[in-house]
Amino acid sequence: MSEETSVFRFKRFEVVNRRSAMKVNTDGVLLGAAMTIKGTEKSLLDIGTGTGTIALMAAQRLSDARASFSITGIDIDPDSAAEAAENFSRSPWSDCLEAINVSLDSFKPVRKQAAARQHTTQEGAQDGIQEGAQDESGIFDLIFSNPPYYSGELKAPDERRCNARHSESLSWADITDFASRHLKKDGRLALVLPADQRNAVTRYAAAAGLYLFRAIMVRTVPRKMPKRAILEFSRTLTRNPVEESLSIQEAGTWTPTYRSLLSDFLINL
Protein backbone atom coordinates (compact mmCIF):
# COMPACT_ATOMS: atom_id res chain seq x y z
CA MET A 1 0.00 0.00 0.00
CA SER A 2 1.39 3.43 -0.93
CA GLU A 3 2.12 6.12 1.63
CA GLU A 4 -0.56 8.30 0.01
CA THR A 5 -3.36 5.82 0.61
CA SER A 6 -5.48 7.13 3.49
CA VAL A 7 -7.81 4.17 4.11
CA PHE A 8 -6.99 0.47 4.19
CA ARG A 9 -10.10 -1.67 3.86
CA PHE A 10 -10.27 -5.04 5.52
CA LYS A 11 -13.26 -7.34 5.12
CA ARG A 12 -15.01 -6.26 8.32
CA PHE A 13 -13.39 -2.97 9.27
CA GLU A 14 -11.50 -0.02 7.81
CA VAL A 15 -8.29 1.59 8.99
CA VAL A 16 -7.69 5.29 8.43
CA ASN A 17 -4.01 5.39 7.62
CA ARG A 18 -3.29 9.10 7.41
CA ARG A 19 -1.62 10.47 10.55
CA SER A 20 -0.09 7.50 12.31
CA ALA A 21 3.70 7.34 12.42
CA MET A 22 3.49 3.65 11.49
CA LYS A 23 1.26 2.63 8.59
CA VAL A 24 -0.58 -0.64 8.06
CA ASN A 25 2.14 -3.19 7.31
CA THR A 26 2.62 -6.89 6.63
CA ASP A 27 4.33 -7.60 9.95
CA GLY A 28 1.42 -6.29 11.98
CA VAL A 29 -1.20 -8.00 9.85
CA LEU A 30 0.60 -11.33 10.17
CA LEU A 31 0.81 -10.97 13.95
CA GLY A 32 -2.87 -10.08 14.19
CA ALA A 33 -3.87 -13.16 12.22
CA ALA A 34 -1.35 -15.69 13.53
CA MET A 35 -0.98 -15.07 17.26
CA THR A 36 -2.82 -17.48 19.52
CA ILE A 37 -6.35 -16.37 20.39
CA LYS A 38 -8.17 -18.88 22.58
CA GLY A 39 -11.43 -16.97 22.81
CA THR A 40 -11.22 -16.77 26.60
CA GLU A 41 -9.08 -13.63 26.79
CA LYS A 42 -10.74 -10.79 28.71
CA SER A 43 -8.05 -8.13 28.94
CA LEU A 44 -5.58 -7.44 26.12
CA LEU A 45 -2.90 -4.81 25.52
CA ASP A 46 -1.42 -3.63 22.20
CA ILE A 47 1.90 -1.86 22.84
CA GLY A 48 2.74 0.66 20.12
CA THR A 49 -0.69 0.35 18.54
CA GLY A 50 -0.10 2.72 15.60
CA THR A 51 -3.29 2.69 13.52
CA GLY A 52 -4.79 0.05 15.82
CA THR A 53 -4.78 -2.62 13.13
CA ILE A 54 -3.56 -5.53 15.27
CA ALA A 55 -5.99 -4.65 18.05
CA LEU A 56 -8.85 -4.57 15.54
CA MET A 57 -7.86 -7.97 14.16
CA ALA A 58 -7.78 -9.36 17.69
CA ALA A 59 -11.21 -7.85 18.34
CA GLN A 60 -12.62 -9.51 15.22
CA ARG A 61 -11.24 -12.88 16.26
CA LEU A 62 -12.56 -12.57 19.81
CA SER A 63 -15.94 -11.41 18.51
CA ASP A 64 -16.10 -14.51 16.33
CA ALA A 65 -15.49 -16.54 19.50
CA ARG A 66 -18.36 -14.65 21.18
CA ALA A 67 -16.00 -13.47 23.88
CA SER A 68 -16.44 -10.53 26.24
CA PHE A 69 -13.21 -8.55 26.14
CA SER A 70 -11.43 -5.22 26.52
CA ILE A 71 -8.46 -4.24 24.35
CA THR A 72 -6.26 -1.25 25.15
CA GLY A 73 -3.87 0.17 22.56
CA ILE A 74 -1.14 2.52 23.74
CA ASP A 75 1.17 4.69 21.66
CA ILE A 76 3.67 7.40 22.54
CA ASP A 77 2.83 9.31 19.33
CA PRO A 78 -0.25 11.57 19.76
CA ASP A 79 -1.32 11.34 16.12
CA SER A 80 -1.08 7.55 16.16
CA ALA A 81 -3.16 7.29 19.33
CA ALA A 82 -5.76 9.67 17.91
CA GLU A 83 -5.94 7.76 14.65
CA ALA A 84 -6.25 4.44 16.48
CA ALA A 85 -9.10 5.92 18.52
CA GLU A 86 -10.82 6.99 15.31
CA ASN A 87 -10.40 3.55 13.80
CA PHE A 88 -11.69 1.90 16.97
CA SER A 89 -14.75 4.16 17.03
CA ARG A 90 -15.58 3.29 13.40
CA SER A 91 -15.34 -0.46 14.01
CA PRO A 92 -18.07 -2.94 15.03
CA TRP A 93 -16.25 -3.40 18.37
CA SER A 94 -15.99 0.22 19.49
CA ASP A 95 -17.26 -0.57 23.00
CA CYS A 96 -14.41 -3.04 23.52
CA LEU A 97 -11.48 -0.89 22.37
CA GLU A 98 -9.64 2.12 23.73
CA ALA A 99 -6.59 4.06 22.57
CA ILE A 100 -4.27 5.89 24.96
CA ASN A 101 -1.53 8.39 24.15
CA VAL A 102 1.10 7.35 26.66
CA SER A 103 4.60 5.91 26.74
CA LEU A 104 5.09 2.40 28.06
CA ASP A 105 7.14 3.80 30.94
CA SER A 106 4.27 6.08 32.00
CA PHE A 107 1.43 3.62 31.43
CA LYS A 108 -0.16 2.49 34.70
CA PRO A 109 -2.48 -0.42 33.92
CA VAL A 110 -5.42 -1.27 36.14
CA ARG A 111 -7.80 -4.16 36.16
CA LYS A 112 -10.91 -3.29 34.15
CA GLN A 113 -14.11 -5.00 33.20
CA ALA A 114 -14.40 -6.39 29.68
CA ALA A 115 -16.07 -4.36 26.95
CA ALA A 116 -14.79 -1.03 28.25
CA ARG A 117 -16.00 2.08 26.44
CA GLN A 118 -13.64 3.23 23.67
CA HIS A 119 -11.85 6.50 24.29
CA THR A 120 -8.47 8.14 23.96
CA THR A 121 -6.59 9.61 26.90
CA GLN A 122 -3.74 12.09 26.72
CA GLU A 123 -0.52 11.39 28.58
CA GLY A 124 -0.44 13.42 31.76
CA ALA A 125 -4.26 13.30 32.05
CA GLN A 126 -4.85 9.61 32.46
CA ASP A 127 -8.09 9.56 34.47
CA GLY A 128 -9.61 7.13 31.99
CA ILE A 129 -7.15 4.39 32.91
CA GLN A 130 -7.04 5.03 36.63
CA GLU A 131 -10.54 3.75 37.39
CA GLY A 132 -10.48 0.84 39.79
CA ALA A 133 -7.75 -0.40 42.08
CA GLN A 134 -4.28 -0.84 40.63
CA ASP A 135 -3.26 -4.49 40.65
CA GLU A 136 0.35 -5.51 40.12
CA SER A 137 -0.35 -9.26 40.39
CA GLY A 138 -1.32 -9.64 36.76
CA ILE A 139 -3.83 -7.80 34.62
CA PHE A 140 -3.55 -8.93 31.01
CA ASP A 141 -4.43 -12.23 29.40
CA LEU A 142 -2.55 -11.26 26.25
CA ILE A 143 0.00 -8.57 25.44
CA PHE A 144 1.05 -8.15 21.82
CA SER A 145 3.30 -5.80 19.89
CA ASN A 146 4.94 -5.11 16.56
CA PRO A 147 7.83 -3.20 18.15
CA PRO A 148 10.43 -1.00 16.45
CA TYR A 149 13.35 -3.01 15.18
CA TYR A 150 16.02 -0.71 13.72
CA SER A 151 18.90 -0.10 16.10
CA GLY A 152 22.29 1.50 15.64
CA GLU A 153 21.42 2.87 12.20
CA LEU A 154 21.21 6.42 10.87
CA LYS A 155 17.76 7.80 11.47
CA ALA A 156 15.59 9.33 8.78
CA PRO A 157 14.62 13.03 8.95
CA ASP A 158 11.00 12.31 9.98
CA GLU A 159 11.37 11.99 13.76
CA ARG A 160 7.91 10.51 14.30
CA ARG A 161 8.44 7.76 11.77
CA CYS A 162 11.96 7.24 13.11
CA ASN A 163 10.65 6.65 16.60
CA ALA A 164 8.13 4.19 15.22
CA ARG A 165 10.92 2.22 13.55
CA HIS A 166 13.90 2.59 15.91
CA SER A 167 14.12 0.36 18.97
CA GLU A 168 15.55 3.16 21.11
CA SER A 169 11.99 4.50 21.48
CA LEU A 170 10.46 1.14 22.48
CA SER A 171 12.62 -1.97 22.75
CA TRP A 172 11.52 -5.57 22.90
CA ALA A 173 13.33 -5.71 26.24
CA ASP A 174 11.05 -2.96 27.59
CA ILE A 175 8.00 -4.83 26.35
CA THR A 176 9.19 -8.14 27.79
CA ASP A 177 9.92 -6.60 31.19
CA PHE A 178 6.49 -4.99 31.24
CA ALA A 179 4.82 -8.27 30.26
CA SER A 180 6.65 -10.18 32.98
CA ARG A 181 5.17 -7.79 35.54
CA HIS A 182 1.63 -7.45 34.22
CA LEU A 183 0.60 -10.71 32.57
CA LYS A 184 -1.75 -12.98 34.45
CA LYS A 185 -0.47 -16.36 35.60
CA ASP A 186 -1.65 -17.97 32.35
CA GLY A 187 -1.14 -14.85 30.23
CA ARG A 188 0.83 -14.70 26.99
CA LEU A 189 3.12 -12.31 25.13
CA ALA A 190 3.15 -12.22 21.31
CA LEU A 191 5.77 -10.33 19.27
CA VAL A 192 6.76 -10.02 15.63
CA LEU A 193 10.45 -9.27 15.14
CA PRO A 194 13.29 -9.67 12.67
CA ALA A 195 14.17 -13.36 12.53
CA ASP A 196 17.78 -12.75 13.53
CA GLN A 197 16.61 -11.38 16.90
CA ARG A 198 14.84 -14.59 17.88
CA ASN A 199 17.57 -16.11 20.04
CA ALA A 200 18.36 -12.90 21.90
CA VAL A 201 14.70 -12.23 22.65
CA THR A 202 14.08 -15.82 23.73
CA ARG A 203 17.02 -15.76 26.16
CA TYR A 204 16.02 -12.39 27.58
CA ALA A 205 12.41 -13.45 28.03
CA ALA A 206 13.42 -16.67 29.79
CA ALA A 207 15.49 -14.66 32.26
CA ALA A 208 12.35 -12.61 32.92
CA GLY A 209 10.26 -15.74 33.50
CA LEU A 210 8.58 -15.89 30.09
CA TYR A 211 9.23 -18.95 27.94
CA LEU A 212 8.84 -19.48 24.23
CA PHE A 213 6.02 -21.88 23.41
CA ARG A 214 5.45 -21.13 19.72
CA ALA A 215 7.55 -19.67 16.91
CA ILE A 216 6.48 -18.94 13.34
CA MET A 217 9.39 -18.25 11.00
CA VAL A 218 8.19 -16.05 8.13
CA ARG A 219 9.81 -16.16 4.70
CA THR A 220 9.01 -14.02 1.70
CA VAL A 221 9.47 -17.12 -0.50
CA PRO A 222 10.18 -20.75 0.52
CA ARG A 223 13.83 -20.86 -0.47
CA LYS A 224 14.92 -17.72 1.34
CA MET A 225 16.03 -17.40 4.94
CA PRO A 226 13.32 -16.31 7.39
CA LYS A 227 12.78 -12.56 7.44
CA ARG A 228 10.49 -12.28 10.46
CA ALA A 229 9.71 -14.34 13.55
CA ILE A 230 6.37 -14.38 15.33
CA LEU A 231 7.21 -15.41 18.89
CA GLU A 232 4.80 -16.33 21.67
CA PHE A 233 5.73 -16.61 25.34
CA SER A 234 4.03 -17.75 28.53
CA ARG A 235 5.01 -18.31 32.16
CA THR A 236 5.05 -22.07 31.61
CA LEU A 237 8.40 -23.61 30.71
CA THR A 238 8.06 -25.47 27.40
CA ARG A 239 10.90 -27.82 26.51
CA ASN A 240 9.87 -28.19 22.87
CA PRO A 241 8.17 -25.06 21.53
CA VAL A 242 5.90 -25.44 18.52
CA GLU A 243 7.87 -24.57 15.37
CA GLU A 244 6.02 -23.37 12.28
CA SER A 245 7.09 -21.96 8.92
CA LEU A 246 5.14 -19.51 6.78
CA SER A 247 6.07 -18.48 3.25
CA ILE A 248 4.21 -15.47 1.88
CA GLN A 249 4.67 -16.05 -1.86
CA GLU A 250 5.68 -18.80 -4.24
CA ALA A 251 5.88 -18.66 -8.03
CA GLY A 252 4.61 -15.08 -8.00
CA THR A 253 1.41 -15.71 -6.05
CA TRP A 254 0.28 -15.95 -2.44
CA THR A 255 0.87 -19.35 -0.87
CA PRO A 256 -2.16 -21.40 0.27
CA THR A 257 -1.02 -21.07 3.89
CA TYR A 258 -0.84 -17.28 3.64
CA ARG A 259 -4.24 -17.12 1.95
CA SER A 260 -5.79 -19.33 4.60
CA LEU A 261 -4.28 -17.33 7.46
CA LEU A 262 -5.51 -13.97 6.17
CA SER A 263 -8.71 -15.00 4.37
CA ASP A 264 -10.92 -13.60 7.14
CA PHE A 265 -9.25 -10.20 6.90
CA LEU A 266 -7.89 -9.23 3.49
CA ILE A 267 -10.32 -8.48 0.69
CA ASN A 268 -8.26 -9.56 -2.30
CA LEU A 269 -7.36 -13.08 -1.18
Secondary structure, DSSP 8 states (H G I E B T S, - for coil): --TT--EEEBSS-EEE-SS-SS---HHHHHHHHHS---S---EEEEET-TTSHHHHHHHHHHHHTT---EEEEEESSHHHHHHHHHHHHTSTTGGGEEEEE--TTT-------SS----EEETT--GGG--S---TT--EEEEEE----B-SS---S-HHHHHHHBTTSS-HHHHHHHHHHHEEEEEEEEEEEEGGGHHHHHHHHHHTT-EEEEEEEEESSTTS---EEEEEEESS--SS-EEEEEESEETTEE-HHHHHHHTTTBTT-
